[in-house]
Amino acid sequence: MNEENCNVVGKILNCAVEESAMTDGKPDADKMKPICFDTCQHVYRIMGATVAPAFSCGKELM
């Protein structure tokens, strides 16, 4: 932990998902309902809907 800015650095040792949160053998975020910490409001938020596919939504701008 960095005492100046309270940043914590760690190493992920394991990641697990219950079978009920899987679709076609892959983790399904809609079923998992992951949360994240909002550092501006100091609250935890449930992550929401997909807004665009990765690596392709900006291609038309190139």
MARLUMDO-370196 format. One line per 2 residues: their letters; for each residue x, y, z of C-alpha. Coordinates in Angstrom, 2 decimals, m for minus. Layout:
BEGIN
a = X/Y/Z | ...
//
This chain:
BEGIN
mn = 0.00/0.00/0.00 | 1.22/3.46/m0.91
ee = 0.66/5.65/2.18 | 0.67/8.89/0.13
nc = m2.31/8.08/m2.11 | m3.76/4.91/m0.49
nv = m3.23/2.90/m3.71 | m3.04/m0.83/m3.14
vg = m1.26/m3.11/m5.60 | m1.89/m6.82/m5.48
ki = m1.68/m10.01/m7.49 | m4.79/m11.99/m8.46
ln = m4.20/m15.58/m7.40 | m7.52/m17.14/m8.42
ca = m10.77/m16.29/m10.14 | m13.92/m18.41/m9.90
ve = m17.46/m18.20/m11.26 | m20.45/m20.27/m10.17
es = m21.97/m22.51/m12.85 | m25.21/m20.50/m12.59
am = m23.31/m17.41/m13.85 | m21.99/m19.15/m16.99
td = m23.38/m19.15/m20.55 | m21.94/m21.55/m23.11
gk = m19.01/m22.30/m20.80 | m18.02/m18.63/m20.39
pd = m18.61/m16.18/m17.52 | m21.73/m14.08/m18.20
ad = m21.55/m10.57/m16.70 | m25.34/m10.16/m16.89
km = m25.71/m13.18/m14.63 | m22.78/m12.29/m12.35
kp = m23.91/m8.69/m11.73 | m20.36/m7.44/m11.05
ic = m19.81/m4.36/m8.90 | m17.20/m1.60/m9.01
fd = m16.21/1.17/m6.63 | m17.05/4.73/m7.73
tc = m14.14/6.78/m6.38 | m15.91/10.10/m7.00
qh = m19.11/9.32/m5.09 | m17.56/6.74/m2.72
vy = m20.22/4.14/m3.45 | m20.30/0.67/m5.01
ri = m22.21/0.38/m8.30 | m23.59/m2.60/m10.18
mg = m22.03/m2.62/m13.62 | m24.59/m2.20/m16.37
at = m25.45/m3.09/m19.90 | m23.08/m3.52/m22.84
va = m22.75/m0.27/m24.79 | m20.53/m1.32/m27.72
pa = m18.37/m4.22/m28.90 | m14.68/m3.86/m28.09
fs = m12.12/m3.15/m30.83 | m14.70/m2.42/m33.51
cg = m16.99/0.41/m32.44 | m14.54/3.12/m33.56
ke = m13.53/1.64/m36.92 | m15.86/3.89/m38.88
lm = m14.00/6.90/m37.47 | m10.67/5.79/m38.93
//
